[in-house]
Amino acid sequence: MYCINCGIELSKGQAVCPICQTRVVHPDFPPDPELYPYPAKPFPSEAYNRKGLMFVFTVIAILIMGMPLLLELLLSHHIVWSGYVAGGVFLGYIFFLLPLWFRNPNPVIFVPCDFAATALYLLYIDLKTGGGWFLSFAFPVTLMLGAIVTTLTVLFHYLRRGRLYIAGGGLIALGVFSVLLELFIWITFNPPHFLFWSLFPLIALGVLGMMLIIIAIVKPFKESLRKYFYM
């Protein structure tokens, strides 16, 4: 047996190291509670601290949302700008704070919830401004982007193989999405010229996506990436 502090070899039965005076702890016997007392009061758990902190953040968020609404109601007896503020704070809460309530938040659940909350906020803006662009632009764009991101999240979360294929397909899907985004802009807002700017991200993302798929197919390339980037 050796001293845990200085490493000197100890003889059997020694309770204190003769060199550094460190008490000897034998691995086969439990430590003496009189020599190493445990604290009488247990430390608060991590979950308790997290929930307490989240409760404070939730109260702050409610106050930030409620105060502008109350102020505008008292001053002008209707809600206009304060609704945008409250909606933005609520959207930020859904995005960043709501998952922290859970020890292991599942992104497969929270990602579509984030896009649904975004769609509701855009619907509120459209109704307040009378723009008439929600159904023809905001809703399909949010739905398409939410479907792509949610699909990628599900695949990355549940699959342990083929991630290069998933990433490549996701880049190609985002390139196609850019074309559809420009199409919906042209249909809804009717700009004077159809610029075809979406062809640039379509080509760039398509090339990158195909490169990842080719790397996944060709094993030497894949092994090189795994070697240098630990993929």
Stockholm file with secondary structure:
# STOCKHOLM 1.0

chainA/1-231         MYCINCGIELSKGQAVCPICQTRVVHPDFPPDPELYPYPAKPFPSEAYNRKGLMFVFTVIAILIMGMPLLLELLLSHHIVWSGYVAGGVFLGYIFFLLPLWFRNPNPVIFVPCDFAATALYLLYIDLKTGGGWFLSFAFPVTLMLGAIVTTLTVLFHYLRRGRLYIAGGGLIALGVFSVLLELFIWITFNPPHFLFWSLFPLIALGVLGMMLIIIAIVKPFKESLRKYFYM
#=GR chainA/1-231 SS CBCTTTCCBCCTTCSBCTTTCCBCCCTTSCCCTTTSCCCSSCCCCHHHHHHHHHHHHHHHHHHHHHHHHHHHHHHHSSCSHHHHHHHHHHHHIIIIIGGGGSSSCCHHHHHHHHHHHHHHHHHHHHHHHTCCCIIIIIHHHHHHHHHHHHHHHHHHHHCSSCHHHHHHHHHHHHHHHHHHHHHHHHHHHCCSSCCCTTHHHHHHHHHHHHHHHHHHHSHHHHHHHHHHHCC
#=GC SS_cons         CBCTTTCCBCCTTCSBCTTTCCBCCCTTSCCCTTTSCCCSSCCCCHHHHHHHHHHHHHHHHHHHHHHHHHHHHHHHSSCSHHHHHHHHHHHHIIIIIGGGGSSSCCHHHHHHHHHHHHHHHHHHHHHHHTCCCIIIIIHHHHHHHHHHHHHHHHHHHHCSSCHHHHHHHHHHHHHHHHHHHHHHHHHHHCCSSCCCTTHHHHHHHHHHHHHHHHHHHSHHHHHHHHHHHCC
//
